[in-house]
């Protein structure tokens, strides 16, 4: 596997517009995350993470610590 490969993980969340400012600060401070985006118009309030590292458990733990439900989609 290419060590420079970007992994994309997608999560179903309970994110709201009000959560985005806190989330922005937290996710932007994580050096493992190359890029992230949300789609709050989707019924699953999608959070999409691009990273060279496995960050799934970190993301789930961080969101849950902020009372945001988060489940990785397959």
Secondary structure, 3 states (H helix, E strand, C coil): CCCCCCEEEEEEECCCHHHHHHHHHHHHCCCCEEEEEEECCCCCCEEEEEECCCCHHHHHHHHHHCCCCEEEEC
